[in-house]
């Protein structure tokens, strides 16, 4: 077992990482750390600063990231995402911000800063960390590495339903197109692309319920502690 306990939950958008990771963290009694929210916060800040896509001046975004204070604060309604003490939990869930998050996460200087912060967050108490490079870059030595995946159509449908439930409905076709674009950007970026190694357990969530998935992963983790 690693000390502290680190569980990596990686995978593409819409695979169920957030729901599974939150439930798993509660059952294991460790913090839930949404690393993707941190990149979304940087992406939001970049858009608010007038940065447009595609990003043509990565140096400017890197300097902006150096000035930002991105925080994650657990609460009764989930993790609050703070950007320089401002609650941006809702703002970062806009579909457009997902594309910004993918773009800023491809900038090596931004990624190094966020990775260092993520390691500090989990350094003392451990945690269930969800993202796209937790088991390959942030904590590659953890023995508890899970890669969640699902068909593209199901992932886009889930995201469409999530947006509708939060009052930010978007056409399914638009969500599908944006998710396809983000998948491509995440897989092909030069620094820490979305990938996995042979030590991951791959979990296809396309036709499985959340309780079943959480139970499987919890069992594997407890068996390895």
N, C-alpha and C positions, 0 to 999 in steps of 0.2 A: 504493500500500500504506500502511496505517496503521502507525505505530511506537509501541508494539510491535504485533505481530500479534494481533488480536482476532477470534475467530470466534464468532458468536452462533448458538446452537442453541435455538430456542424451540418451544413446542408444548404440547399438553395431556398429562396423565398417561397413561402407558402407550403413548406413541407411539414409544418406543425412544430417547429423547433421551440417557439415561445411557449406554447401551451404545455408541451411535454416537459420542457426545462423548468418551468415554474412549479408544476406539480411534483416533479422529481425532487427539486430542491427542498420543497416543504416536507416531503416524506423522509429525506435524508437528514434534515435539520441543518442545512448549510445555505448560504446566500445564493440567490439567483442573480446572475450577472448577464445582462443583455448587451453584448459588445456591439451588435449591429446598431443599437440605438445611439451609441457614441458617434459612429460614422454619420448617421442621419443628422445628429446635432451639428456636426461640422458642415455637412452639406447644406443644412438650413441656414447656418451662419454665412456660408459662401453665397447662397442665393440672395440673402438679405443685404449682402455687401455689394451686390450688382454683378456677381460672377455668372456668366452664362455658359450653357453647354453647347458644344464640347469645350472643356477647359483648355484655354490656350496659354495661360500663365500659371503653371503649377507652383511657381515660386511664391506668387502672391497668396495662394491658398495655404501653402505651408507656413508663411508668416502669420496669416490669420489664425491658423490652428495653434500656433505658439502662444497667441494672446488669449485663447479661449480657456475657460474653466468649465469642463464638462463633468457633470456629476450624476451619479445614480443613487437614488434614495428610496429604499423599500418603504411601502405604505400599505394600508389595508385594501386599497383598490389596485394594487400592483406597483411596479417600480415607476417612480417619478424620474423624468429626465430633466436635468437642470442645465441650462446654458447660461453661465455667468449669473447664477442664482435665479434665473427666470425659468419657470416651468414650461417646457416646450413639448411635453409628453404627447399632446394632441397634434401639435403643428408638424412634428416630424413624421407622422403617419400618412401625410399626403402622398399620393402615388408619385408625383413629380420628385419629391424628396428622395424616394428610393433610387432614382436615377442619379441624383446628385451624390447620394451616399456611395454608390458604386464608383462614380467618377473620382471623388476625393480619396476614396480608399485605395485607388491605384497610384496615388502619389507617395513614393517611398518615405519622404520626410513626415507626412501626416501619419502614415501607418506606424512608423517607428515610435512616434509620440503616443499614439493610442495603445500600442502593444505594451509600452512601458507602464502606462497608467493601468491597463488591465491586469498586468502582473502584480502591481501594487495592491489593487483591489482584492485580489484573491490570495495574496501572499500570507496573510495572517489567519484567516478563517476558512480558506478554501472556497468552494462554490461549484454550482452547476453553471457552466459558462456556455452560452450559445453564440454562434457566429458562423464564420466561413473559414477560419484558419486557426481555431483554438488548438486542435490536435496536431496541426502541422507547423505552426509558428509560435503561438503564444505559450502553450504548455505541451510541447511535443513528447515530453517524457512521461506524461500521465498514462497509466495502463487502461484508463476508462475513456475510450474514444468511440463515439457513435456518430454515424453519418445518416441523417434522415433524408429520405427522398420520396418523391411521388410523381405521377405523370404531370406533364405541363398543364393539361386541361383541368385536372382536379385542383392543382395549385392555384391557377388563375380563378377558378370558381370560388375557392375558399376565400381568396383575397377580396373578390367582388362582394361576397356575402359579409365579410368583416367590415368593409367600407360602408355598405348599406346599413348595417346595424349601428354604426357609429355616426350615421347621418351625413356621410360623405360619399354617396353613391356615385359610381362611375360605370359606364357601359362595359360589359364583359369584354368586348373586342378590344377596347382601349387598355384594360388591365392586362389582357393576354399579350398585347403587343409590347407593353412596357416591361412585363415580366420576361418576355423573350429577349428583349434588348439587354436587360440587366443580367440575365443568365449568361449571355454571350460575353458581356464586359467582365463579369466575375471570373469566368473560366479562362479568358485570354489575357488578363492583365499580367504584366511582367513580374510584379512584386506580390507574392503570396496569393496566387490564383486559387479559386475554389477547386480543391482537389482532395484526394485522400490517399493514405498509404495502406499497406496490408494489415496494419494493426487495428484498423477501424472495424466495428461491427456495423454493417449496413442494414438499415431498417426501412423497408418500404411501407409508407403510411397510406398508400392510395386507398386501400379497402379495409383499413384497420381503425378501431376506435382508440381514443386517447388512453382510457384506463388500461387497456390491454398492452399498449406500447410502454406506458410508464411502469407497469408491473414487470414486464420483461427486462427493461433496462435496470430497474431497481434490483431485481434478482441477480443480474449479472454483476452489478457493482458490489452488492453485499457479499456475493460469493468470492469476490476478489480482494475484499478488505482483510 
